[in-house]
Amino acid sequence: MTSVATARGEIDSTDLGRTLMHEHVFVLTTDVQQNNDEWDEDARVKDAVEKLTALKSAGYDTIVDPTVIGLGRYIPRIEKVAGQVDLNIVVATGVYTYDTVPFYFHFRGPGLGLPEPMVEMFVRDITQGIPGTSTRAAFLKCAIDHFGLTPDVERILRAVAQAHRQTGAPITVHTHPASQTGLDVDRVLSEEGVDPARVVLGHSGDSTDADHLSALAEKGYVLGMDRFGIDTGLAFDERVDIVAEMARRGYADRMVLSQDASCHIDWIDPALLPMNPRWHFLHIEQDVLPALRDKGVTEEQIDQMLVANPRRYFENVDAY
């Protein structure tokens, strides 16, 4: 049993229950919203409470929200939502970029012979709490996409690894399976001494290459099959089939499920959202699980992916 920080306070890992491992409450371009008139704080909070309450009613107990710097993280707003729903929201610390670090970090840190400020920031968020809130981050998040391992992406990845070694907090990495960037993650994190079992390779379910995914699972990584509902990237049947195939190969203990959905995301014109009508928090319960069962995935394997694997991810978090 392990204490896990949430936006409503500490809970025991046994109380995580059914967990969606990659969902967002809000994904925002903060400086645009602060200079625009489209944001209605009360309406957005109310909408988030309604959507998350519906998720709870569907039998889910926790969402893991990897919204960090670069995605519009604002924890006071998350605490406001969390205070109105009977659902655990686990928040992250980290930096999200595909190529360069935010300007704040350009002239700070190791390039100038100074300590890496990101490590200090991440460790503070995990051990002391996020400034201006009563919430601690429970895991670390970074990204590597089609640009590959740029110098700044590698800098962030190594900072995340170093904060992990100091705190024991697990890691989630946004990856680009078409470019097999999970292999870059493996090389860097291996050099940094990170146990693959403590790492989710996010968006692994964007790939239908079962051999590639099996190789990563064999190393011990947890595969994030976490973009159900984004049918414009990979068809629904393809996303279901790869999970079923990986389960058939014996890797149900190395997968977690999610939708990478949000209560509100301003990255996408609302006119485009109807292109993915199933991209919402209830898609897994309503559509994905029945389809997996039809493909031979057992209830035990479903519970492994939704309950046991998330719990294991947040346990054994002592610093090295």
C-alpha positions in Angstrom: 0.0 0.0 0.0 1.3 3.4 -1.0 0.0 7.0 -0.5 -0.9 8.6 -3.8 -1.3 12.4 -4.1 -4.5 13.6 -5.8 -6.1 17.0 -6.3 -8.4 16.2 -3.3 -5.6 15.0 -1.0 -3.7 11.8 -0.3 -5.3 8.4 -0.9 -4.1 4.9 -0.5 -3.1 3.2 -3.8 -5.7 0.5 -3.0 -8.4 3.2 -3.4 -7.4 4.2 -7.0 -10.0 1.7 -8.3 -10.8 1.7 -12.0 -8.3 4.1 -13.5 -8.0 5.8 -16.8 -4.3 6.5 -17.1 -4.1 9.4 -19.6 -7.0 11.9 -19.6 -7.0 15.7 -19.3 -9.4 18.0 -17.6 -8.3 21.1 -19.6 -5.7 21.5 -22.4 -5.2 25.2 -22.9 -3.1 27.8 -24.6 -3.0 29.9 -21.4 -1.7 33.2 -22.8 -4.3 33.1 -25.6 -7.1 32.5 -23.2 -5.9 35.4 -21.0 -6.1 37.7 -24.0 -9.4 36.4 -25.5 -13.0 36.6 -24.5 -14.0 32.9 -25.2 -13.1 31.5 -21.8 -15.9 31.3 -19.3 -14.4 30.0 -16.0 -17.7 29.1 -14.3 -19.2 27.4 -17.4 -16.0 25.4 -18.0 -15.7 24.2 -14.4 -19.4 23.3 -14.4 -19.0 21.3 -17.7 -16.0 19.5 -16.3 -17.8 18.5 -13.1 -20.7 17.1 -15.1 -18.4 15.1 -17.4 -16.3 13.7 -14.6 -19.4 12.9 -12.5 -20.8 10.9 -15.5 -17.5 9.0 -15.6 -17.7 8.2 -11.9 -21.3 7.0 -12.4 -20.0 4.7 -15.2 -17.8 2.9 -12.6 -14.5 4.7 -12.8 -12.7 6.0 -9.7 -9.6 7.8 -11.0 -8.2 9.8 -13.9 -4.5 10.4 -14.3 -4.0 13.8 -15.8 -0.6 14.4 -17.5 -1.2 18.1 -18.1 2.1 19.9 -17.5 3.9 23.0 -18.6 3.2 23.4 -22.3 -0.3 22.1 -22.0 -1.8 24.9 -19.8 -1.5 23.3 -16.4 -3.3 25.4 -13.7 -3.8 23.3 -10.6 -6.1 25.8 -8.7 -8.7 25.3 -11.3 -8.2 21.5 -11.1 -8.7 21.7 -7.3 -11.9 23.6 -7.9 -13.2 20.8 -10.1 -11.9 18.0 -7.8 -13.8 19.6 -4.9 -17.1 19.0 -6.7 -16.7 15.4 -7.9 -16.3 12.1 -6.2 -13.4 11.1 -8.5 -9.6 11.1 -7.9 -7.6 13.4 -10.2 -3.9 12.6 -10.1 -1.8 15.4 -11.5 1.7 15.5 -13.0 4.8 17.7 -13.2 7.0 18.1 -16.2 7.5 19.9 -19.5 5.7 19.1 -22.7 7.4 20.0 -26.0 8.2 18.3 -29.3 11.4 20.3 -30.1 12.5 23.2 -27.9 12.2 24.1 -24.2 10.0 27.0 -23.3 11.9 30.3 -23.4 11.9 30.4 -19.6 14.6 27.7 -19.6 16.6 28.9 -22.6 19.1 30.9 -20.6 19.0 28.9 -17.4 20.6 25.7 -16.5 23.4 23.4 -17.7 24.1 25.3 -20.9 25.4 28.1 -18.7 27.2 25.9 -16.3 24.3 26.2 -13.8 22.1 23.5 -12.2 19.1 22.2 -14.1 16.2 24.3 -12.9 13.7 21.7 -14.2 14.9 19.1 -11.8 14.5 21.4 -8.8 11.0 22.4 -10.1 9.9 18.8 -10.6 11.2 17.6 -7.3 9.5 20.5 -5.5 6.1 19.7 -7.1 6.4 16.1 -6.0 7.8 16.5 -2.5 6.5 19.8 -1.3 3.6 20.6 -3.6 2.7 22.8 -6.5 3.0 26.5 -5.5 -0.3 28.2 -4.7 -2.1 24.9 -4.1 -2.4 22.1 -1.6 -1.7 19.4 -4.2 1.4 17.4 -4.9 2.2 16.0 -8.3 2.3 12.2 -8.3 4.2 11.5 -11.5 6.4 13.0 -14.2 5.5 13.8 -17.8 7.5 14.7 -20.9 7.3 14.1 -24.7 9.1 13.0 -27.8 7.3 13.2 -31.1 8.1 13.1 -34.8 11.0 15.6 -34.4 12.8 12.9 -32.5 15.4 13.3 -29.8 16.3 17.0 -30.2 18.8 18.4 -27.8 16.0 20.1 -25.7 13.8 17.0 -25.7 16.7 15.0 -24.4 17.4 17.7 -21.8 13.9 17.4 -20.5 13.9 13.6 -20.6 17.1 13.5 -18.6 15.7 16.1 -16.1 12.6 13.9 -15.7 14.8 10.9 -15.1 16.9 12.7 -12.5 13.8 13.9 -10.6 12.5 10.4 -10.8 15.7 9.1 -9.2 15.4 11.6 -6.4 11.7 11.0 -5.7 10.7 7.6 -7.0 7.8 9.2 -8.8 6.8 7.2 -12.0 7.1 8.6 -15.5 4.8 9.0 -18.5 6.3 9.9 -21.9 4.3 11.0 -24.9 5.8 9.0 -27.7 5.4 8.8 -31.5 5.2 5.1 -32.3 5.3 5.6 -36.1 8.9 6.9 -35.5 9.5 4.2 -32.9 10.6 7.0 -30.5 10.1 4.6 -27.6 13.5 3.2 -28.5 15.0 6.7 -28.0 13.3 6.9 -24.6 14.7 3.5 -23.7 18.3 4.5 -24.5 18.2 7.7 -22.5 16.3 6.4 -19.5 18.5 3.3 -19.4 21.6 5.6 -19.3 19.9 7.4 -16.5 19.3 4.2 -14.5 15.4 4.3 -14.7 13.6 1.0 -14.3 11.3 0.5 -17.4 8.6 -0.9 -15.2 8.2 2.7 -13.8 7.5 4.2 -17.2 4.4 4.4 -19.3 5.1 4.9 -23.1 2.1 7.0 -23.9 0.3 6.5 -27.2 1.7 3.1 -27.9 -1.8 2.2 -29.1 -1.2 4.5 -32.1 0.8 1.6 -33.6 -0.4 -1.8 -35.0 3.2 -3.1 -35.0 2.8 -5.8 -32.4 6.4 -7.0 -32.7 7.8 -3.5 -31.9 5.4 -3.1 -29.0 6.2 -6.6 -27.7 10.0 -5.7 -27.7 9.2 -2.6 -25.5 7.0 -4.7 -23.2 9.7 -7.3 -22.9 12.0 -4.6 -21.6 9.4 -3.9 -18.9 7.8 -0.7 -20.2 4.0 -0.1 -19.7 2.3 0.5 -23.0 -0.2 3.3 -23.0 -3.1 2.2 -25.2 -4.6 5.5 -24.6 -6.1 7.3 -27.6 -9.3 5.4 -28.0 -11.8 7.8 -29.7 -9.2 9.5 -32.0 -10.4 7.5 -35.0 -8.9 9.9 -37.5 -5.4 8.7 -36.4 -6.1 5.0 -36.3 -9.4 3.3 -36.8 -11.4 2.0 -33.9 -11.1 -1.6 -35.0 -7.3 -1.2 -35.3 -7.0 0.2 -31.8 -9.1 -2.7 -30.4 -7.2 -5.3 -32.4 -3.8 -4.3 -31.2 -4.8 -4.4 -27.6 -6.4 -7.8 -28.1 -3.3 -9.1 -29.9 -1.0 -7.8 -27.2 -3.2 -9.4 -24.5 -3.1 -12.7 -26.5 0.7 -12.5 -26.5 0.6 -12.3 -22.7 1.1 -8.6 -22.2 -2.1 -7.6 -20.4 0.1 -6.8 -17.4 2.0 -4.3 -19.5 -0.9 -2.2 -20.8 -3.1 0.6 -19.5 -6.2 2.0 -21.2 -7.4 5.6 -21.8 -8.7 8.0 -24.3 -6.5 11.1 -24.1 -9.7 13.0 -23.9 -10.4 16.3 -22.1 -13.3 18.3 -20.7 -12.1 21.1 -22.9 -9.2 21.5 -25.3 -8.5 24.7 -27.2 -6.0 23.2 -29.6 -8.7 22.1 -32.0 -11.4 24.2 -33.7 -14.8 23.1 -32.3 -15.9 22.6 -35.9 -13.5 19.7 -36.2 -14.5 17.8 -33.1 -17.4 16.0 -34.8 -14.8 14.2 -36.9 -14.2 12.1 -33.7 -17.6 11.7 -32.1 -16.5 9.0 -29.7 -13.6 11.0 -28.3 -14.9 11.3 -24.8 -14.5 9.9 -21.3 -17.2 7.2 -21.7 -16.0 5.6 -24.9 -13.9 2.9 -23.3 -16.8 1.8 -21.1 -19.5 2.0 -23.8 -17.6 0.8 -26.9 -14.1 -0.4 -26.3 -14.6 -2.9 -23.5 -17.5 -4.7 -25.3 -15.3 -4.9 -28.4 -12.3 -6.2 -26.5 -14.5 -8.9 -24.9 -15.7 -9.9 -28.4 -12.1 -10.3 -29.4 -11.5 -12.7 -26.5 -10.0 -10.4 -23.9 -11.0 -11.7 -20.5 -12.5 -9.8 -17.5 -9.3 -10.6 -15.6 -7.2 -9.0 -18.3 -9.5 -5.9 -18.4 -9.2 -5.6 -14.6 -5.4 -5.9 -15.0 -5.3 -3.0 -17.4 -7.7 -0.8 -15.6 -7.0 -1.6 -11.9 -3.9 -3.6 -11.2 -1.5 -2.0 -13.6 -2.3 1.6 -12.6 -2.0 0.6 -8.9 1.4 -1.0 -9.5 2.6 2.1 -11.4 2.0 4.3 -8.4 3.4 1.8 -5.8 7.0 1.2 -4.9 7.9 4.9 -5.2 10.7 5.2 -2.7 13.6 7.4 -4.1 16.6 5.5 -5.2 
